[in-house]
Amino acid sequence: MLNALIVVFRESLEAMLVIGVLLAWIARQPNPAALRRGLWAGVGAGLGLALALGFATFAAQSQMQGEALEKFQVGMVLFAAGLIVQMVLWMHRHGRHMRRELEAQAGRAAGALGIGAVAALAVAREGAETVVFLYGLGLESQGGDRLGLLAAALAGFALAAATGALVARGARFLSYRTLFAASEILLLVIASSLLMAGVDRMIGLDWLPPLLDPVWDSSTLLDDGSGAGRLLADFAGYRARPSASLLLAYAAFWSFALWRLRRSAKPVS
């Protein structure tokens, strides 16, 4: 549940940042009322596109069964993990220039319709990413747990709204840069958990050899089926009895993610 809260918090905060930047730019224009109406129409259209993607995803799943469904679900889990990594790397590299880039796009937009299109694309992107992430997380939940997932997602949205309001009012010790920096590692941890779930599924389906299984057994110290071990397993991909394939995937993930973070920290030429 914590994973859903963090993901929705981050995605919602990014969308609210985009809307806030555009609203600030609109306030400086000669005809702000029309531009503001175009902005909110675009926000509504973006949310509609994200919801349409959600319905399409579940509709596609309902038409599948057997091996086709397994392939679809494994693909979505791995896609969600990769999408989180891509999002973190993109924001790490371009986040500091986001305001300038958004204002440049707004300046090139043709009136209210153009502003609406900029807002719609930004909100639809964040919403679509959220749909994919929640779908991937939901595959690891069952029954009542999915209600908890929904509650955590709503809590993440509410927390993002409260945080955005605090930052907009100039709250001391709080800034978007600090929040995004703190959330980067948390999101990468969530991505690694999704990757572990995907690799586990592929091993269970005999699509991937386990190599050595298990490499060790720490279940007597921290069982991944209950309590703190279960929380760590859901959040960070902890396994008490990991296979060699799982450990190799985990090591490859973090080696790649940290290498790309160092590279993306270089100034954009």
FENPENOR-V745154 format. One record per backbone hydrogen bond with DSSP energy under -0.5 kcal/mol. CO is the residue of the C=O (numbers start at 0). NH is the residue of the N-H. Records with the same first field share a line. If there is no record, write none. Layout:
CO->NH  NH
This chain:
0->4
1->5
2->6
3->7
4->8
5->9
6->10
7->11
8->12
9->13
10->14
11->15
12->16
13->17
14->18
15->19
16->20
17->21
18->22
19->23
20->24
21->25
22->26
23->27
24->27
25->28
28->31
30->34
31->35
32->36
33->37
34->38
35->39
36->40
37->41
38->42
39->43
40->44
41->45
42->46
43->47
44->48
45->49
46->50
47->51
48->52
49->53
50->54
51->55
52->56
53->57
54->58
55->59
56->60
57->61
58->62
59->62
60->63
64->67  68
65->69
66->70
67->71
68->72
69->73
70->74
71->75
72->76
73->77
74->78
75->79
76->80
77->81
78->82
79->83
80->84
81->85
82->86
83->87
84->88
85->89
86->90
87->91
88->92
89->93
90->94
93->96
94->97
96->100
97->101
98->102
99->103
100->104
101->105
102->106
103->107
104->108
108->110
109->113
110->114
111->115
112->116
113->117
114->118
115->119
116->120
117->121
118->122
119->123
120->124
121->125
122->126
123->127
124->128
125->129
126->130
127->131
128->132
129->133
130->134
131->135
132->136
133->137
134->138
136->139
137->140
141->144
142->145  146
143->146  147
144->148
145->149
146->150
147->151
148->152
149->153
150->154
151->155
152->156
153->157
154->158
155->159
156->160
157->161
158->162
159->163
160->164
161->165
162->166
163->167
164->168
165->170
166->169
170->173
174->178
175->179
176->180
177->181
178->182
179->183
180->184
181->185
182->186
183->187
184->188
185->189
186->190
187->191
188->192
189->193
190->194
191->195
192->196
193->197
194->198
195->199
196->200
197->201
198->202
199->203
200->204
201->206  207
202->205
209->211  243  244
210->212
211->243
217->220  221
222->225
225->228  229
226->230
227->231
228->232
229->233
230->234
231->235  237
232->236
238->241
239->217
241->213  214  215
242->246
243->247
244->248
245->249
246->250
247->251
248->252
249->253
250->254
251->255
252->256
253->257
254->258
255->259
256->260
257->261
258->262
259->263
260->264
262->265
